[in-house]
Amino acid sequence: MIIDAHTHIHPEKDAYGPEFDATPERLLNDLAESEVDKAVVLPLAADSPYAKRTENCFVAEWCAKAPDKLIGFASVHPLEHGDAARRLEHAVTGYGLKGLKLHPRFQGIAADDPRIVPVVEKAAELGVPVAIDCLLWKPTPLRDQLPLNIDALCKRVPAATIIMCHAGGFRFLDALAVAVANDNVYLDVSVSLTYFHGTPFEDQFMFALKQVGAKRLIYGSDHPQHPLHECYIASKAIFETHGFSKEELGCIFSGTFLSLVGG
Ligand SMILES: [Zn+2]
């Protein structure tokens, strides 16, 4: 079983930029033509210049159409929705979505902002993981995106299971520090793994991943901005080059994620 735990879909083909195809049909087609068995679909409860808002009901609808292929997360905006925790509860218990995606970079709220706490507490109560973007990129202030902000959130909601998307990006050593300091933190290696490959930072990035350990690492591509099949092949080769065992690859490419969603 191979799971790509970081993908996006949208009703509009160009929702992630004119050069990409964000339609669910494209994702399902790419899955059919790849060794990747399932994709985790992460919606976005925000308007941003780089990705359009995706509704939870749209994700749920496609997960229902392709239950063997798609696993859906929910997204709620802690500032836009006064009832964000209730909306999350509805998405999980009503739509059957399996986790929460928060996006400090696009939602304009830092992970250490106390206003984020109620929705993360609700995720913990519902027993679903919380994936939080920490790539460190445009357009919002970088201080709101820092991986170390997630440490403060972990201290406030110790029962939460947190997935740090993109493994901290440029601040991957900070992501390692957060994972060392908080046992319920997992790293999603999407984008950063291939970004640092072939650079002077590759060995350092892989050192950080090894320190975290395969049981806390999760593979993802960030489709449609990164091609589903090619990204899987490239990522597998990078892990193998750096001496990760078959058993460890099993964790990274499905086992760790399944341990978080009760699959
Ligand atoms: Zn993404």
Residues whose N, C-alpha, C, O or C-beta is under 5 A from the ligand:
A	BS01	ZN	D222
